Amino acid sequence: MRIHKDWYKDRGYPHFTNKTPMSIRKNIERYITNNKKVAQHSFSPLIFKEIKQRRYKLSKFKGIQRRSHKKTKKGRIVTNKKIREILYATHIDAHIYSYYTQQIISPKYEAYIQKNDILSESITAYRQIETKDKLKFKNNVNFAKDVFDEINRRENCVALVLDIENFFPSLNHRKLKLAWAKVLGYKTLPKDHFNLFKATTRFSYVKLKDLKTKNGHFDEKELSKHRKQGKHTLFESIKDLVNSDIIIHKNQKKDDTKNLMGIPQGLPISAILANIYMLNFDEAVINELTTKHNIFYRRYSDDIVMLCKENQIKLVEEFVKKEMASNKLIVSIEKTEKTLFKINDGRLQCYKIKKNGKLKENIPLNYLGFEFYGYQTLIKSKNLAKFYRELKQTIKRKHKRVESVKEKHLLDEAPLFKRNIYRLFSYKGEKSRILPAKRTSFIDEKAETKYFERKFRGNYLRYVYRAADELNAPEIKRQLRNHWKILQKTMKKYDFSNVKKDY
């Protein structure tokens, strides 16, 4: 059954302003729906954190290419980690962003792009698009299937996967403002929308690591004191933040003309603004490439894939480079992945087109977490590696906790709670279920515990099995056929009292 997202969300993280539980929703809604109040609303600083994604990539060392977690850059060996900069807002600010996104901007954006069916089908990210049976909304599995099905239909074609450099940090503010007003149907932004525009372009932020003042952790005594006063905040008030030694940074990313650029990645409004910004590019591709040259186009945020004939590659690359430049963005043509598909011995086969024009057989098209070979579809190998890495790291952490409990309470034995491990990392957690939960809050300095139920939506294996069914690719299930053996073997490495070892 299709469920439309609710703009109101009870967020759990601590920030500079208090939490907004469901009990005060009406008060929050009354404030947010008053555009005069939103136009005068003072947005608080964001909190900045880095998400580091470990990558095992092909790198060159002393003239030899090999896969590694490190690479050589300017004569130095550096990590291959990809760092994503995420900024998140206070609870009340997040509600404003979310309400304007889902109730005002997105409906206007949808009405605009649905005037052109080809345009609407081409933009897939951050939208609620119904499946053919109208029972649910499409996800990245469905979007990947659309591309793979089109390749199968065309048979002889080239898939170009284009890379936009530093997408969110590179958005031009003037172009964003004009596109925003265009979608709303105005020449200039109304005052409430203009206040949101200023908040997302001239933002300030505090680094999360600067707030963790106790050996890399929050000051729990201070947080507990605030909670007893009914404040789930990092400071008693914004004034305390301003008067503290914590540095409040401002957006200082500038383009070649010394003008500010970029928007924060992580706000509820960031995704729709990215789609709005790319609207001119989307329309240009549809009008000039799809309509005139039958070039298939799909854009999932900054992941762009185009399907064309082999003799159209130069046409596509030159057009994309020119249009991106006019939108103040940079697309790396050198990093463009080119995969040729053609029938070989009665089956569809893939070939990577190298820089020198030569073909390398059986190098798949990587798109939205899948590897498409033409004759088979697999989960991306790095995603599987991440799953097994998390499995092993989780059990290792559990073991450290068990050892500390044994040492603290002078115990000879300490068990591992295997049910939680199985739920997260095995076929036993594939099905969704209702789990008991509790939440403790302080009211008038007295602790009150509420018991409730939460829905467990299934683990990574649930996603994999569903992807295999959606893509009609049983080979995907075979990729995880050894997960139970690996899980048992990992648990046996450590000294848990309820895990039998092989002797």
C-alpha positions in Angstrom: 0.0 0.0 0.0 1.3 3.5 -0.9 2.0 5.7 2.1 2.7 9.4 1.5 5.4 10.9 3.6 4.3 13.1 6.5 6.2 16.4 6.7 6.1 16.2 10.5 8.8 14.0 12.0 9.7 13.5 15.7 13.5 13.7 15.4 15.6 12.3 18.1 19.0 14.0 17.8 20.1 16.7 20.3 20.5 20.2 18.8 20.5 23.9 19.8 16.8 24.1 20.2 14.4 21.8 22.0 12.8 18.6 20.5 9.3 18.9 19.1 7.3 15.8 20.0 4.0 14.8 18.3 2.1 16.3 21.3 2.9 19.9 20.2 2.3 19.3 16.5 -0.7 21.7 16.3 1.3 24.5 17.7 4.2 23.9 15.3 1.8 23.7 12.4 0.1 26.9 13.3 3.5 28.7 13.3 4.8 27.2 10.1 1.6 27.8 8.1 1.8 31.5 8.9 4.0 32.8 6.0 4.6 36.1 7.8 6.2 34.3 10.7 8.3 32.1 8.4 9.4 35.2 6.6 10.7 36.6 9.9 11.9 33.3 11.3 15.5 33.3 12.6 17.2 30.1 11.5 19.7 28.6 13.9 23.2 27.3 13.0 23.4 23.9 11.5 25.6 21.0 12.8 28.3 19.8 10.5 29.6 16.2 10.4 31.6 14.1 8.0 30.6 10.7 6.8 33.6 8.8 5.6 33.0 6.0 3.1 35.8 3.5 2.7 36.7 2.6 -0.9 38.6 -0.2 -2.5 39.6 1.2 -5.9 42.0 0.6 -8.7 45.1 2.8 -8.0 48.6 3.1 -9.4 51.6 2.5 -7.2 55.1 2.7 -8.8 53.6 2.3 -12.2 51.6 -0.8 -11.3 47.9 -0.7 -11.1 46.2 -2.6 -8.2 43.2 -2.4 -6.0 43.8 -0.7 -2.7 42.2 1.5 0.0 44.9 4.1 -0.7 46.1 6.0 -3.8 49.0 8.1 -4.9 48.3 11.8 -5.2 51.0 14.4 -6.0 53.7 12.0 -5.0 52.1 11.1 -1.6 50.1 8.1 -0.6 46.7 9.2 0.7 43.5 7.4 1.6 40.8 6.5 -0.9 38.0 7.4 1.5 35.1 9.5 0.2 34.1 12.2 2.6 30.5 13.5 2.5 29.8 16.7 4.3 26.4 16.5 6.0 24.7 19.4 7.8 21.5 19.0 9.8 19.1 21.6 11.2 17.4 22.2 14.6 14.0 20.5 15.0 11.9 23.6 14.4 14.0 24.6 11.3 13.8 21.1 9.9 10.0 21.2 10.3 9.9 24.4 8.2 12.1 23.0 5.5 10.1 19.8 5.5 6.7 21.5 5.3 7.7 23.8 2.5 9.3 21.0 0.6 6.4 18.5 0.8 3.4 20.8 0.9 4.4 23.8 -1.3 7.5 23.4 -3.5 7.2 19.7 -4.5 3.6 19.9 -5.7 4.5 22.9 -7.8 7.6 21.1 -9.2 5.6 18.0 -10.0 2.9 20.0 -11.8 5.6 21.7 -13.8 7.5 18.6 -15.0 4.4 16.5 -15.6 3.5 18.8 -18.4 6.1 16.8 -20.4 5.8 13.0 -19.9 9.4 12.3 -21.2 10.8 14.9 -18.8 8.8 13.5 -15.9 10.1 9.9 -16.6 13.7 11.1 -16.8 14.0 12.6 -13.3 13.9 9.9 -10.7 15.5 11.0 -7.5 13.7 12.4 -4.5 10.2 11.9 -6.0 7.3 9.7 -5.2 6.6 7.9 -8.5 4.0 5.2 -8.6 4.7 1.7 -9.9 2.5 0.5 -12.8 0.2 -1.4 -10.4 -0.1 1.8 -8.3 0.4 -0.2 -5.1 3.7 1.4 -4.1 6.2 4.0 -5.0 9.3 3.3 -7.1 12.7 3.0 -5.5 16.3 2.7 -6.9 15.8 -0.9 -7.8 12.9 0.0 -10.1 14.9 2.9 -11.6 17.8 0.7 -12.3 15.5 -1.9 -13.9 14.1 0.8 -16.2 17.6 1.5 -17.5 18.6 -2.2 -17.8 15.3 -3.0 -19.6 16.0 -0.2 -22.1 19.5 -1.6 -22.8 18.0 -5.1 -23.4 15.5 -3.5 -25.7 18.1 -1.6 -27.7 20.7 -4.4 -27.6 23.4 -2.5 -29.5 24.1 0.7 -27.6 26.5 2.6 -25.3 25.7 3.6 -21.7 27.4 6.8 -20.6 27.5 7.4 -16.8 28.4 11.0 -16.2 30.0 12.4 -13.0 29.2 16.0 -11.7 32.0 17.3 -9.6 31.0 18.5 -6.1 27.4 18.8 -6.9 25.7 20.3 -3.8 28.7 22.6 -2.9 28.8 24.0 -6.5 25.2 25.2 -7.0 25.1 28.8 -8.2 22.9 30.9 -5.9 21.5 33.3 -8.6 20.5 30.4 -10.9 18.9 28.5 -7.9 16.9 31.6 -7.0 15.6 32.1 -10.5 14.7 28.4 -10.9 13.0 28.4 -7.5 10.8 31.4 -8.5 10.1 29.8 -12.0 8.8 26.6 -10.4 6.5 28.6 -8.0 5.2 30.7 -11.0 6.7 34.0 -9.8 9.3 36.4 -11.2 10.9 36.7 -7.8 10.6 34.7 -4.5 7.9 35.6 -2.0 9.3 36.8 1.4 8.8 33.5 3.2 10.6 31.5 0.4 13.3 34.2 0.2 14.0 33.6 3.9 14.4 29.9 3.3 16.6 30.7 0.3 18.9 32.9 2.5 19.0 30.1 5.2 20.1 27.5 2.7 22.7 29.7 0.9 24.1 32.0 3.7 24.1 29.4 6.3 26.2 29.1 9.4 27.3 25.9 11.2 29.1 24.3 14.1 31.3 21.3 13.7 30.0 18.2 15.6 33.5 17.3 16.8 33.8 20.8 18.5 30.6 20.0 20.5 32.1 16.7 21.7 34.2 18.2 24.5 34.7 15.1 26.7 37.3 12.8 24.9 35.3 12.9 21.7 31.9 12.5 23.4 29.2 14.9 24.5 29.3 16.2 28.1 26.6 13.8 29.4 26.3 15.5 32.8 25.5 18.8 31.1 22.9 17.1 28.7 21.4 15.3 31.7 21.0 18.6 33.5 19.2 20.1 30.5 16.9 17.0 30.2 15.8 17.4 33.8 14.7 20.9 33.0 12.7 19.5 30.0 15.3 20.7 27.4 16.8 18.1 25.0 19.4 20.6 23.9 23.2 20.9 23.7 23.0 24.4 25.3 20.4 25.9 27.6 19.9 28.7 25.0 21.3 30.0 21.7 22.9 32.8 23.8 25.0 30.2 25.6 26.2 28.8 22.3 27.2 32.4 21.1 28.9 33.1 24.4 30.8 29.8 24.5 34.2 29.1 22.9 32.6 27.1 20.2 33.4 28.5 16.7 30.4 29.3 14.5 31.5 29.0 10.9 29.8 30.5 7.9 29.5 29.3 4.3 32.6 30.5 2.7 32.7 28.5 -0.5 33.0 30.9 -3.5 33.1 30.6 -7.2 35.5 32.2 -9.7 33.7 35.6 -9.4 34.1 35.5 -5.5 30.4 35.0 -5.0 29.0 32.5 -2.5 28.0 29.1 -3.9 26.6 25.8 -2.7 23.8 24.6 -0.4 24.0 22.2 2.6 23.6 18.5 1.9 21.4 16.9 4.6 18.5 19.3 5.0 14.9 18.2 4.2 14.8 20.9 1.4 18.2 20.1 -0.2 17.0 17.3 -2.5 14.1 19.3 -4.1 16.4 22.3 -4.5 18.9 20.1 -6.4 16.1 18.9 -8.7 14.9 22.5 -9.3 18.4 23.6 -10.1 18.9 20.9 -12.7 15.6 21.7 -14.4 17.2 23.8 -17.2 19.7 21.0 -17.9 17.0 18.3 -17.9 14.8 20.3 -20.4 17.8 21.0 -22.6 18.7 17.3 -22.8 15.1 16.2 -23.5 14.6 18.8 -26.2 18.0 18.5 -28.0 19.1 14.9 -27.4 16.1 12.7 -26.5 13.5 14.2 -28.9 15.9 14.8 -31.8 18.3 11.9 -31.5 16.4 9.3 -29.5 19.0 9.3 -26.7 17.7 7.7 -23.5 18.2 9.9 -20.4 17.8 9.3 -16.7 19.0 11.4 -13.8 19.1 10.3 -10.2 20.2 13.4 -8.3 23.8 13.9 -9.8 24.0 10.3 -11.2 23.3 10.7 -14.9 23.1 7.9 -17.4 22.5 8.2 -21.2 22.0 5.5 -23.8 23.1 6.3 -27.3 24.6 4.7 -30.4 28.4 4.3 -30.6 28.7 7.1 -33.2 26.8 9.5 -30.9 29.2 9.5 -28.0 31.0 12.7 -29.0 27.7 14.5 -29.6 26.5 13.6 -26.1 29.8 14.5 -24.4 30.1 17.9 -26.1 26.5 18.8 -25.5 26.6 17.8 -21.8 29.9 19.7 -21.2 28.5 22.9 -22.8 25.1 22.7 -20.9 26.8 22.0 -17.6 29.1 25.0 -18.1 26.1 27.2 -18.8 24.6 26.0 -15.4 27.8 26.7 -13.6 28.6 23.0 -13.0 31.6 20.9 -14.0 31.2 17.4 -15.5 34.3 15.3 -15.7 34.4 13.9 -19.2 37.6 12.0 -18.3 35.7 10.2 -15.5 32.7 9.3 -17.7 32.2 5.6 -17.7 31.5 4.2 -21.2 30.0 0.7 -21.5 29.3 -0.8 -24.9 26.6 -3.5 -25.1 26.2 -5.8 -28.1 25.1 -9.3 -28.9 27.9 -11.8 -28.8 27.3 -15.6 -29.3 23.6 -15.1 -28.9 23.7 -13.2 -25.6 24.0 -9.5 -24.6 27.6 -8.8 -23.6 29.2 -5.7 -22.0 32.6 -4.0 -22.9 34.3 -1.1 -21.2 35.4 1.5 -23.7 38.8 2.7 -22.5 40.4 6.1 -23.1 42.4 4.9 -26.0 39.2 3.5 -27.6 40.0 -0.1 -27.0 37.4 -2.5 -25.5 37.8 -4.5 -22.3 35.3 -7.4 -22.1 33.0 -8.1 -19.2 33.4 -4.8 -17.3 29.9 -4.0 -16.1 27.8 -0.9 -16.1 27.6 0.4 -12.5 24.4 2.1 -11.7 22.5 2.7 -8.4 24.3 0.0 -6.6 24.0 -2.7 -9.3 26.4 -4.2 -11.8 24.8 -4.9 -15.2 26.6 -7.3 -17.5 23.9 -7.6 -20.1 23.4 -11.3 -19.5 23.2 -11.0 -15.7 22.7 -8.4 -12.9 24.6 -8.4 -9.6 24.7 -6.3 -6.4 27.7 -4.0 -6.5 30.7 -5.7 -5.0 31.6 -2.8 -2.7 28.1 -2.9 -1.2 28.5 -6.6 -0.3 32.0 -5.8 1.2 30.4 -3.0 3.3 27.7 -5.5 4.6 30.3 -8.0 5.7 32.5 -5.4 7.1 29.7 -4.0 9.3 28.8 -7.6 10.3 32.4 -8.2 11.5 32.8 -4.8 13.2 29.5 -5.2 15.0 30.5 -8.6 16.5 33.9 -7.2 17.4 32.3 -4.3 19.3 29.9 -6.6 21.1 32.9 -8.7 22.2 34.6 -5.6 23.6 31.5 -4.7 25.6 31.2 -8.3 26.9 34.9 -8.2 28.0 34.4 -4.9 29.9 31.3 -6.4 31.7 33.3 -9.5 32.7 36.1 -7.3 34.0 33.8 -4.9 35.8 31.7 -7.5 37.5 34.4 -10.2 37.8 32.4 -12.7 35.7 33.8 -15.8 34.1 31.2 -16.0 31.4 29.3 -13.4 29.4 26.9 -14.2 26.6 26.3 -12.6 23.2 22.7 -11.5 22.4 22.6 -13.6 19.2 19.0 -12.7 18.4 19.9 -9.0 17.7 22.9 -10.2 15.5 20.7 -12.6 13.6 18.0 -9.9 13.1 20.5 -7.5 11.6 22.8 -9.8 9.5 21.0 -13.0 8.6 18.0 -14.4 6.7 16.2 -14.5 10.1 15.8 -10.7 10.0 14.5 -10.6 6.5 10.9 -10.2 7.5 9.4 -7.0 9.0 8.0 -7.3 12.6 6.9 -5.3 15.6 9.4 -4.9 18.4 8.9 -3.6 22.0 10.6 -0.3 22.8 10.7 2.3 25.5 11.6 6.0 25.9 12.4 7.8 29.1 11.8 11.6 29.4 11.9 14.0 32.3 8.7 15.9 33.2 9.0 18.4 36.2 12.4 16.8 36.9 10.8 13.4 37.3 11.7 10.5 35.0 8.8 9.0 33.1 9.2 5.9 31.0 6.8 5.2 28.2 6.5 1.7 26.5 5.6 1.5 22.9 6.0 -0.7 19.8 8.3 0.1 16.9 8.3 -1.5 13.4 11.5 -3.3 12.3 11.4 -3.1 8.5 13.9 -5.9 7.7 17.6 -5.9 7.1 19.9 -5.7 4.1 19.1 -9.3 3.0 15.4 -8.2 2.7 16.5 -5.5 0.2 18.8 -8.0 -1.7 16.1 -10.6 -2.0 13.5 -8.1 -3.1 16.0 -6.6 -5.7 16.6 -10.1 -7.0 12.8 -10.6 -7.5 12.2 -7.2 -9.0 15.1 -7.5 -11.5 14.4 -11.1 -12.3 18.0 -11.9 -11.3 18.3 -15.0 -9.1 22.1 -14.7 -9.3 21.8 -11.8 -6.8 20.6 -14.2 -4.1 23.5 -16.5 -4.8 25.9 -13.6 -3.9 24.8 -13.9 -0.3 24.5 -17.7 -0.1 27.4 -17.9 2.4 26.4 -15.2 4.7 25.3 -17.6 7.5 28.6 -19.5 7.4 30.5 -16.2 7.6 28.4 -15.0 10.5 28.9 -18.2 12.5 32.6 -18.2 11.8 33.0 -14.6 12.9 31.2 -15.2 16.2 33.4 -18.2 16.9 36.5 -16.0 16.7 35.6 -14.4 20.0 35.1 -15.7 23.6 31.3 -15.7 24.0 29.9 -18.1 26.6 26.9 -19.1 24.4 28.8 -19.6 21.1 30.2 -23.1 20.6 33.7 -23.3 19.1 35.0 -25.9 16.7 37.9 -27.8 18.3 
